[in-house]
Amino acid sequence: MLVLGGIGRATMSKDILRPPGGQDELNFISKCIKCDRCRSICPTSVIGAVHADESFLDARTPVMKYHIGYCNFCGKCVEVCPTDALRPFERKSAKIGLAVVTDRCIAWNSGGCTVCGNQCPEKAIAFDALKRPVVNSEKCNGCGLCEKICPALVLRSYEGGTLRGIQVRPARRMC
């Protein structure tokens, strides 16, 4: 049994964005029973499931899918979690991850786009002198609204791929 736990710890993905209250990955993965209650109750439909081809050991566990929705930190997922895998959190200080501007960003490549900064509910995205987005890591809570509304996939669809101009990435070892 000890060997199996060690293999699981060594092979589990470290780049999974969990719902709020699930940022302690070791605690989360040891308690999550893949019941799907968090996904079912999410009012913005942002919670999806990890597919087996992404990570076999994490398959069917909840993951934030920002191309579908964003997190409003309502806490309903925590309320329905029967195993305490998702723990209560302080709404004002909770962080799921951190938004990062990617090389697909329209503003960084050709200018003109201000969608993410205009819509950020935390005012975590400002613009530099050239009107390019800059993320304030202190203010960003990883809600994913910026990623959801980023128009880079539509406006740059000829390039292919699924990466948007801004992407939320996991914050390391946040509880």
Sequence and secondary structure as in RCSB ss.txt:
>XXXX:A:sequence
MLVLGGIGRATMSKDILRPPGGQDELNFISKCIKCDRCRSICPTSVIGAVHADESFLDARTPVMKYHIGYCNFCG
KCVEVCPTDALRPFERKSAKIGLAVVTDRCIAWNSGGCTVCGNQCPEKAIAFDALKRPVVNSEKCNGCGLCEKIC
PALVLRSYEGGTLRGIQVRPARRMC
>XXXX:A:secstr
 HHHHHHHHHHS S     TT   HHHHHHH     HHHHH TT  EEE  TTT TTTTTSEEE TTT       
HHHHH TTSSS    TTT  SEEEEE TT HHHHT    HHHHH TT  EEE TTS EEE TTT     HHHHH 
 HHHHTGGG SS  SEEEEE TT  
